[in-house]
Amino acid sequence: MTNHVLLNNVSHQDLKVATGFGPEYGDNVSSVLVFPTEFIELQKEYPILLRQNPETQKYQATVLLGLSQGENLYLNPNARSGWDARYIPAAIAKGPFLIGFQSQDMGKTNTAVIHIDLDHPKVGQPNGYPLFLEHGGNSPYLEHIASILEMIHQGVAVQDLMFQLFLEMDLIEPVNIEIDLNNGEKYQLLGNYTINQEKLAALSGDQLEKLNKPGFLPLAYAVIASMTNIRKLTEIKNSRKQ
């Protein structure tokens, strides 16, 4: 269950939110949706995979965090934050917060505002971080959350165009991921897509310009480069199976 309310510095002046990560906060997921605005950072840590939404048939991007349902290999209680990577996907990092829109000027404009899920396990933790300063104003933590939400908002705004161009240039191809662990266990991950490197390299100058102008060319290469992180996941999994 969720309980989303508009965040404000009167009702929530003393509210604290846990900033760490762990299974107790619902972070034990094997994949999570990600957005074009974070591909460059994501490629350094995670495999970026493309999937089709079964309801809309539209493509969306995810990162692989584990090899089986409910497994997140990046969770590590020995890491300072509980998450063992230099970058945390925005959909995880945002925690209990989300963007909403408030109508202003007699309905003529919509202003982005922050909502919070009061029933989220990170909310109300006594050792958590305050959202507002004692004498008014947002805390550094809330400002950080606002920047994450803005990144998500911008990513949602451009992702349909990005995938449209990828499809137009026939760059998206299915990829089957097969992993053999040192102990003999085997994993096969189906239903994923990636960018075809050969077709990307063969694009004409006009096509490359069409991709590059909105900033999607480096993102296509980021998807390709990120696939090397499957080896990283395999190594983490092997180390925990010993």
C-alpha positions as CSV (number, residue, x, y, z in Angstrom):
1,M,0.0,0.0,0.0
2,T,1.1,3.6,-0.6
3,N,0.1,6.8,1.0
4,H,1.2,9.7,-1.3
5,V,0.9,13.2,0.0
6,L,2.2,16.6,-1.0
7,L,5.4,17.3,0.9
8,N,5.4,20.5,2.9
9,N,7.5,22.1,5.6
10,V,4.6,22.5,8.0
11,S,3.1,19.0,8.3
12,H,6.5,17.4,7.7
13,Q,8.8,19.7,9.5
14,D,10.1,17.0,11.8
15,L,9.9,14.0,9.4
16,K,13.0,12.0,8.9
17,V,13.8,9.5,6.1
18,A,16.4,6.8,6.1
19,T,19.1,7.3,3.5
20,G,20.6,3.8,3.4
21,F,19.7,0.8,1.2
22,G,18.7,-2.8,2.0
23,P,16.1,-5.5,1.7
24,E,14.2,-4.0,4.6
25,Y,13.5,-0.9,2.4
26,G,12.3,-3.0,-0.6
27,D,15.6,-2.7,-2.5
28,N,16.0,-6.4,-3.0
29,V,14.9,-6.3,-6.7
30,S,16.7,-8.0,-9.6
31,S,16.1,-5.1,-12.1
32,V,14.8,-1.5,-12.1
33,L,13.6,1.0,-14.7
34,V,16.2,3.6,-15.7
35,F,16.2,6.7,-17.8
36,P,18.3,8.1,-20.7
37,T,19.4,11.0,-18.5
38,E,21.4,8.5,-16.4
39,F,22.8,6.1,-19.0
40,I,26.3,7.6,-18.9
41,E,26.7,7.0,-15.2
42,L,24.8,3.6,-15.3
43,Q,27.1,2.1,-17.9
44,K,30.0,2.3,-15.5
45,E,28.3,-0.1,-13.0
46,Y,25.4,-2.0,-14.5
47,P,24.2,-3.8,-17.6
48,I,21.6,-1.6,-19.3
49,L,19.0,-3.7,-21.0
50,L,16.0,-2.8,-23.1
51,R,12.6,-4.4,-22.6
52,Q,9.2,-4.0,-24.2
53,N,6.3,-3.0,-21.9
54,P,3.8,-5.9,-22.4
55,E,0.8,-3.5,-22.2
56,T,2.0,-0.7,-24.4
57,Q,4.6,-2.5,-26.5
58,K,6.9,0.5,-26.0
59,Y,10.5,0.0,-25.2
60,Q,11.9,0.9,-21.8
61,A,15.3,0.7,-20.2
62,T,16.3,-1.3,-17.2
63,V,19.5,-2.3,-15.4
64,L,20.2,-5.8,-14.2
65,L,20.9,-6.0,-10.5
66,G,20.6,-9.8,-9.9
67,L,20.2,-13.1,-11.6
68,S,17.1,-14.3,-9.9
69,Q,13.9,-12.8,-8.6
70,G,14.3,-10.7,-5.5
71,E,18.1,-10.8,-5.8
72,N,20.1,-7.5,-5.8
73,L,23.8,-8.3,-5.9
74,Y,24.7,-4.6,-5.3
75,L,23.3,-4.7,-1.8
76,N,26.1,-5.1,0.7
77,P,25.6,-4.5,4.4
78,N,29.4,-3.8,4.6
79,A,29.1,-0.9,2.2
80,R,28.6,2.5,3.9
81,S,25.2,3.1,2.4
82,G,24.3,-0.6,2.0
83,W,24.8,-0.3,-1.8
84,D,28.1,-1.3,-3.3
85,A,28.4,0.9,-6.4
86,R,29.4,4.5,-7.1
87,Y,26.1,5.3,-8.7
88,I,22.7,4.2,-7.6
89,P,19.8,4.1,-10.2
90,A,17.5,7.1,-9.8
91,A,14.4,5.0,-9.4
92,I,16.0,3.4,-6.3
93,A,17.9,6.5,-5.0
94,K,14.7,8.6,-4.9
95,G,13.3,6.4,-2.1
96,P,9.8,7.3,-1.0
97,F,9.6,10.5,-3.1
98,L,8.0,11.2,-6.5
99,I,7.2,14.2,-8.7
100,G,3.6,15.4,-8.8
101,F,2.1,18.4,-10.6
102,Q,0.1,21.2,-9.0
103,S,-2.3,23.4,-11.1
104,Q,-1.6,27.1,-10.8
105,D,-2.9,30.3,-12.5
106,M,-6.5,29.1,-12.7
107,G,-5.3,25.8,-14.3
108,K,-3.2,27.4,-17.0
109,T,0.1,26.0,-15.7
110,N,1.3,22.9,-13.9
111,T,4.2,23.2,-11.4
112,A,6.3,20.2,-10.5
113,V,6.1,19.5,-6.7
114,I,7.4,16.7,-4.5
115,H,5.2,14.1,-3.0
116,I,6.2,11.5,-0.4
117,D,4.8,8.1,0.4
118,L,4.2,8.2,4.1
119,D,3.8,4.4,4.3
120,H,7.3,3.7,2.7
121,P,9.6,1.8,5.1
122,K,12.2,4.6,4.9
123,V,9.8,7.2,6.2
124,G,9.7,8.1,9.9
125,Q,13.0,6.3,10.8
126,P,14.3,8.0,14.1
127,N,17.9,7.8,12.8
128,G,16.9,9.1,9.4
129,Y,17.9,12.4,7.8
130,P,15.6,15.5,8.2
131,L,13.9,16.9,5.1
132,F,13.8,20.5,6.3
133,L,16.2,22.7,8.2
134,E,15.4,23.7,11.7
135,H,14.7,27.4,10.8
136,G,13.2,26.7,7.4
137,G,14.3,25.7,4.0
138,N,15.1,22.3,2.4
139,S,17.8,20.1,3.9
140,P,20.7,19.1,1.6
141,Y,19.2,15.7,1.5
142,L,15.9,17.0,0.1
143,E,17.7,19.2,-2.4
144,H,19.5,16.0,-3.6
145,I,16.2,14.2,-3.9
146,A,14.8,17.1,-5.9
147,S,17.7,16.8,-8.4
148,I,17.1,13.1,-8.8
149,L,13.4,13.6,-9.4
150,E,14.2,16.3,-12.0
151,M,16.6,13.8,-13.8
152,I,13.8,11.2,-13.9
153,H,11.3,13.8,-15.2
154,Q,13.6,14.9,-18.0
155,G,14.4,11.2,-18.8
156,V,10.7,10.3,-19.2
157,A,10.3,13.3,-21.5
158,V,12.9,12.2,-24.0
159,Q,12.8,8.4,-23.8
160,D,10.0,7.9,-26.4
161,L,11.9,9.9,-29.0
162,M,15.1,8.0,-28.3
163,F,13.5,4.6,-28.7
164,Q,11.7,5.9,-31.8
165,L,15.0,6.8,-33.4
166,F,16.6,3.6,-32.4
167,L,13.7,1.6,-34.0
168,E,13.8,3.8,-37.1
169,M,17.4,3.0,-37.6
170,D,16.9,-0.7,-36.8
171,L,19.4,-0.6,-33.9
172,I,17.4,-2.7,-31.4
173,E,18.0,-6.4,-31.3
174,P,17.2,-9.2,-28.9
175,V,19.9,-10.5,-26.6
176,N,19.8,-13.8,-24.7
177,I,22.0,-13.8,-21.6
178,E,23.5,-17.1,-20.5
179,I,25.6,-17.2,-17.3
180,D,27.5,-20.3,-16.0
181,L,28.7,-20.0,-12.4
182,N,31.8,-21.7,-10.9
183,N,29.6,-24.1,-8.9
184,G,27.8,-25.4,-12.0
185,E,24.6,-23.3,-11.7
186,K,23.3,-21.8,-15.0
187,Y,21.1,-18.8,-15.6
188,Q,19.4,-17.9,-18.9
189,L,17.8,-14.4,-19.0
190,L,15.3,-14.0,-21.9
191,G,13.2,-11.1,-23.2
192,N,15.9,-8.5,-23.2
193,Y,17.2,-6.3,-26.0
194,T,20.3,-4.3,-26.7
195,I,21.8,-2.0,-29.4
196,N,23.4,-3.7,-32.4
197,Q,26.9,-2.4,-32.5
198,E,27.5,-3.2,-36.2
199,K,24.4,-1.5,-37.4
200,L,25.2,1.5,-35.3
201,A,28.7,1.7,-36.8
202,A,27.2,1.4,-40.3
203,L,24.8,4.4,-40.0
204,S,25.2,7.1,-42.6
205,G,26.4,10.6,-41.7
206,D,22.9,12.0,-41.8
207,Q,21.6,9.2,-39.5
208,L,24.5,9.8,-37.0
209,E,23.7,13.5,-37.0
210,K,20.0,12.8,-36.4
211,L,21.0,10.6,-33.4
212,N,23.6,12.9,-32.1
213,K,21.7,16.2,-32.2
214,P,19.3,15.3,-29.4
215,G,22.2,13.5,-27.5
216,F,21.2,9.9,-28.2
217,L,24.3,8.7,-30.0
218,P,26.5,8.5,-26.9
219,L,23.6,6.8,-25.1
220,A,23.4,4.1,-27.7
221,Y,27.2,3.5,-27.2
222,A,26.6,3.5,-23.4
223,V,24.1,0.6,-23.7
224,I,26.6,-1.4,-25.7
225,A,29.5,-0.7,-23.3
226,S,27.4,-1.5,-20.3
227,M,27.1,-5.2,-21.4
228,T,30.6,-5.8,-20.0
229,N,29.1,-5.4,-16.5
230,I,27.4,-8.8,-16.9
231,R,30.9,-10.2,-16.1
232,K,30.9,-8.0,-13.0
233,L,27.6,-9.4,-11.8
234,T,28.8,-13.0,-12.5
235,E,31.9,-12.3,-10.4
236,I,29.9,-11.0,-7.5
237,K,27.6,-14.0,-7.7
238,N,30.5,-16.4,-7.8
239,S,32.1,-14.7,-4.7
240,R,28.9,-15.2,-2.7
241,K,28.5,-18.8,-3.7
242,Q,31.9,-19.8,-2.3
